[in-house]
Amino acid sequence: MSRPDLGSRRLYLCSPDRPDLATFLDACMRGGVDLVQLREKALEARALLERARLARQVCRHHDVPFILNDRPDLALEVEADGVHVGQDDAPARLARRILGPEAIVGLSTHQPTELDASLGEPVDYVSAGPVTATPTKPGRPGTGPGYVRYANQRAGRPVFVTGGVSPDTVAGLAAAGARHFVVVRYLTEAPDPEQAARRLRGTIEEALASQS
């Protein structure tokens, strides 16, 4: 397995498990999602393995990298393309040792000190945010767009901005330097995920074109 190029990936869906997981992911990728993470904190390992295998299968059909949240051991077992870890999860160096040099390893950052520390970590991308407070990260205040600008100037690798990404916020985030976007609620709560993804992807492309 060769590591996918993340520089051209623009729209990163982070989804919890859901009863219609396969059809939901399929719709989102048809609409323009080009990176997928399964983030599910409530399932036990065996159940999570089953759902991750399903998500990986759908992603492979679309040639979209599949990332599992938090668990490099389970990511290895399901042959995921990589893992995303947070500041309190398994260390990125451990994830890299478990998954090997060709896997994707991503790391959450929320403030300049964490971003600076990530410079010495064996990660392929970082996330920056949440720019605005979000229910998916309860108790964590928004970082504001200034952190997006800081992260993009310093990271030296793709930075995926998180928190409140929607067609209404993309232009402002792009103006702050964002080139890669993580979406959660705008798609997970959409009555028509494919159309919502298509609209968001189109807005991203327009915003990035205006910054070039």
Beta strands, then each sheet from edge to edge (+ up, - down):
strand 1: 11-15
strand 2: 35-38
strand 3: 66-69
strand 4: 82-85
strand 5: 104-109
strand 6: 125-128
strand 7: 159-161
strand 8: 180-183
sheet 1: 1+ 2+ 3+ 4+ 5+ 6+ 7+ 8+ 1+
end
